[in-house]
Amino acid sequence: MTYTAALRLMKHPLAQGILGERLSARKLISVLTENLVLSQPVWDTAASGTESDTGARVSHLGDNGLWSADEHPLRSSTEGDYLVVVLTAELLRAFSPTAEPREDAFSYNLKHTAEQFFAQHLGDFSYVPNGVAIWSAAALELPIEATAPEGYTPNANFGLEPLQVEYARRTRQNSGSSILAHHHRPPGYAYFASALERYRDTGAVPERWNGVDEQAEPVTSPFHEWLVTQVNPAGGRGVLGSRERLVYDYRAGIADSDHGIARQPEDLLRILFELGAVDPFLTAAREVIVDWARTSPESTGIRTELIDRSRGDHGGWGAGGGDVEQYEYLCPCGEGKILEEHENIPGFREHDVTILCKRCNAEWQLVAGRSTSNWRVEPKLAQPGANAARAI
């Protein structure tokens, strides 16, 4: 591609920069010889047979990747050839960069991700050469290295967040995987997809992204951080019903986007119920939640497990009828209840929460300043033998 041709193609609506500044024609061309991973020195051979480095470099990047320029030269003569480079660069911008190339963020995987992404959201450019993925990464000045630095491999590793790369791989229609949570979604992924879809459907020139993922899901919480530090340092999974097994599987589910993080302790039980976990996991989770409330200075109290609810009509006391709602929760020790009541009767509206357990009344209290519907309980004092506390 000549510099003049690239300048002309830069006027295309999709080449104006969607997730970042527009890529310049000069940058796209110069990076092929200036990037040390994509190029090699030009040697001069004297009449005597002595070789010397001329100081110039020539690109060995071809359509198939590194070291394929001779047999499979980069295709860069048409508008489509140019746009696939620019759009692939935009897709790579959607990911969070890392300081060093990562083995789990390699070009051949990402080229397939780009192909399905463009086919799904744009309806075009469903073929992205491996060399184009590498070219795009180099144009963005991402960290790059050959997957086998000592050999002549066509593939390269990029400096992109591996968990985000895996998330993108699993969203591909042919991945055989499913995504149930989106905390590992690349920050610019959703915006780029919607921008391409709007262009496909209306021809509207995409606006520049403001850099904020408005659909981002949380990636951490105090309870989550406390929980994952309890994984077995030796790497063992632990036996069924153990805390080690619970934490190991919880962390694996986070990595695989099988579920989101537990923002609050009670979210851990909700996640397990949604996954259909067996009783030993639920018991271990209940013990973990009580332990968090007793031992962590970051605990803001806990909500226990809802076990029953009821609602009944009430004739009222002369000002009209209403209803009474009751919600029963297990108490922290597991032998009693916490009763939440709402009397919705005109003139006699009352809302109350009561701990109906002698042991828990002595050891736990309602967190002050919270509404009846948003109650939480906390230990009154640090209790001796807390590790022996029974489950919620």
Disulfide bonds with the S-S distance in Angstrom:
none
